[in-house]
Amino acid sequence: MISFARFRRHARSLLFVWAVLPLVLPGLPARAQEAQPTPPASRTPAAPPAETQDEIKVFTEEVRIPIFAYDEYGRFDPTLEMRDMLVLEDDVAQEVRSLRRIPASILLLLGTGSEMNAAMRTSTTRDIALNLLENLRTGDQFAVMQFAGRTELLQDWTAEKPPVERVLRTKLHSGRGSRLAEAIKKAAAQLQSQPIGNRHVVLVTDGVDMPGFADHKEATKALALAGDYARNARAELSQAIKELNRVQATVHVISYTSTARARTKERDKRSREQPAAPPGSVAASGITTVGIDPTLPPGMNRGGGAGRLVGASINFDPSMRALRKAYDRAMKASEGRLAALAEEMGGRIWLPSSDGEMIGQGGQVAREIGAQYVMTYAPKRPLANSPITEYRRIRVIPRRTGLQLRARRGYVVAAMR
């Protein structure tokens, strides 16, 4: 039997071990800890759930506007800074966040439907485009479309100049009719894949929208400014321009209108200077033997020929004369629309009076594109609170003496979302 004193000594030892054991366990080697049996899950108190924070998303709204900067002599100003300009959106001053120069995306939109305009030659349009391509910066992106009665993509986006040059030399061809509204819509769609902020369309055309036609009477009717076709064409063009505005493209126009007028003036001058036909000749009667305009391509002549002079004077078929006058009126109206389009989109219209001037202005357009800045600001009135069809007006005002600035007149909210 164990004596009471001895029992007391054993009890004290056990109490000491149970008191020290919790202090020793945390310091045991990991292997020893792993050997301890895991208490049943039902007896382990559940850990309190970790505190979580709601996810916060921050949307940064930014408007990018191309800016052309010139000094008092009309030369590119390479010293432009953010503090040099005041930006107004719907007459509210905005804070400019950045100003930089970035590579451009340039779409060449080339009109090749030239039946009625003797000044429009595919060879001249090709030379304009080649001169422009030669003067564009390395790193820019290029694409080429041609349009007549339909629009064709000749070259998709590339930063390599040789493929574009090859396409211009081998695939550009003349066609019948001219669907300008359709061409602008397809140009807008083509630009959507490119970075916003430095998108450009270079449009080479006389701006007259008309279908391919069977005879002079049908063509004259289509060109009548108050006619159904002309009204529908203007409505389609207005919608196409809205789509081009949504993609924030700067538009540069090289127009054939002045060249065509100069060509017509020279033709009329030569006709007046011709000596009178001998009395009794067919020409003296005021009627040509072929009844066609020798300055028009064969496809546009009623007799199908290339035209020839009888005696020393020319008297055009009355229906052809009416067609030419209708086309001249349509060109004058289209020139005003093209000028307004370029101004609205921050670009310029060029109105050369000769082929040589037109070709040279291809290089001028390229240099202007290369001299463009891209300015950004966060609009004080959030874009998220506006309908996608809202149009906001923009004014950029120089703050430095001698500085001249040109920018687009506004943007559509949908393009910025």
Secondary structure, 3 states (H helix, E strand, C coil): CCCHHHHHHHHHHHHHHHHHHHHHHHHCCHHHHHHCCCCCHHHCCCCCCCCCCCCCCCCCCCEEEEEEEECCCCCECCCCCHHHEEEEECCEEECEEEEECCCCEEEEEEECECCCCCCCCHHHHHHHHHHHHHHCCCCCEEEEEEECCCEEEEEEEECCHHHHHHHHHHCCCCECCECHHHHHHHHHHHHCCCCCCCEEEEEEECCCCECCCCCHHHHHHHHCCCCHHHHHHHHHHHHHHHHHHHCCEEEEEEECHHHHHHHHHHHHHHHHHCCCCCCCCCHHHCCCCCCCCCCCCHHHCCCCCCCCCECCECCCCHHHHHHHHHHHHHHHHHHHHHHHHHHHCCCCEECCCCHHHHHHHHHHHHHHHHCEEEEEECCCCCHHHCCCCCEEEEEEEECCCCCEEEECCEEEHHHHC
